[in-house]
Amino acid sequence: MAIFKYSEIGISGISAAVPKEKSNNLTLNDFFTEKEAKSIVKMTGIKERRVAPSNICASDLCYEAAEQLLKDMAIDKNTIDVLIFISQTPDYRMPSTGIILQHRLGLSKSCAAFDINLGCSGYVYGLCLAYSFCKQKTINKVLLLNGETRTKVYSFKDKSTGLLFGDAGAATLIERNKDAGDSFFSLNANGSRYHFIMIPAGGYRYPSSPETVKEKVFEDGSIRTDEQGIMDGSGVFDFTIQDVPKDIIRVLNESSRSINDIDIFLFHQANKFITDHIAKKMGIPLEKVPYSLDKFGNTSSVSIPLTIVSELSNQLPNETKTVLMTGFGVGLSWATGLLNLTRSNISKLIEI
Amino acid sequence: MLQQIINLFAEILEKNPDELNPNDEFREYEEWDSLAYLSVIAKIDEDYHLVIPRDEFQKIRTIKDLTNYLENK
């Protein structure tokens, strides 16, 4: 079982960047009727999303977030020994974008840098990996970067995905900290459902060709190419309400904590109806469940740190909060973490 | 139980319970959409502490089928 426990390792700072341009889901358009748009907003809670222009990549959003974080915390860049970039919208298919960011950020050549291809579960997976690196006495600090330009992946003319996704980047600094206490993580995978959320073409199983960039019309009226993302919404719902609560209970049991011991529950920001349902069902008070999806949409692995920066910047820097976070989606992959945020620096949200 | 399930559908579909016949195929209602699907599954989970997996729900055609399904659980 992929259960992890760490002691005296913590998050010392978080920052996030979003593009300036907003897209309002209720703005009239040629594809969604007013009724359809209202129904999607009502169900998901997503009112507005940030959209990156063609010249801004996930790495650019992460770069800005990281520069701000390192400046705000006055970090010596030579103390960063690992850079992890988690994204499904990298700059290139090769090399790893994380390596390019090592140079752009002016980090040492003896800093490990690489990419991880994960989506909605990626923040919790990334934290777990960062914590494990910090167990090495030779590692000072780990910089975890989560970045996505999801609006470039999905067709706006897709009934099930067109209004859901937003673009954002986040930077998180992880290091040893005597006051951090114990942290627990559970990581999971179910590859039998890989086709629930995917981009079918453009990899090596179904390579890019003139055929894969042709728009096709589907039964529900959606229009997309095979190089754009697809999502089986009810399949993801089915998975989320069954597997996510079980994973939360597993982590609570592993840590011998109860719902009452947790100050803040950070759910991946995908659908307010679903996560409110999970919270109610588990007896989690809704005031402990912050949301940022109304403003930013689903930003995949960025959604949890973005919610911290956007919604919790007032309460975190001066106190210790016990936080449970859970990410779930593409893979299918899901992960839950329980940790203390102890006087963490939360930088002001950056808009570029 | 049958009346409870009729009321549950009436609430979600914003219809009068009298308009719903237990033998109607609920997917044929004009008001049935993906939000209604999510709402029915969520409400049953709340009221009966049971998540009906999607492949099993697909076999359920009518309000009466759903009632029978829940009664046999």
Interface residues (C-beta under 8 A of the other chain):
Chain A: S39 K42 M43 S160 G233 S234 G235 F237 D238 I241 Q242 F273 I274 H277 K280 K281
Chain B: D33 S34 L35 Y37 L38 I41 A42 D45 E46 V51 P53 R54
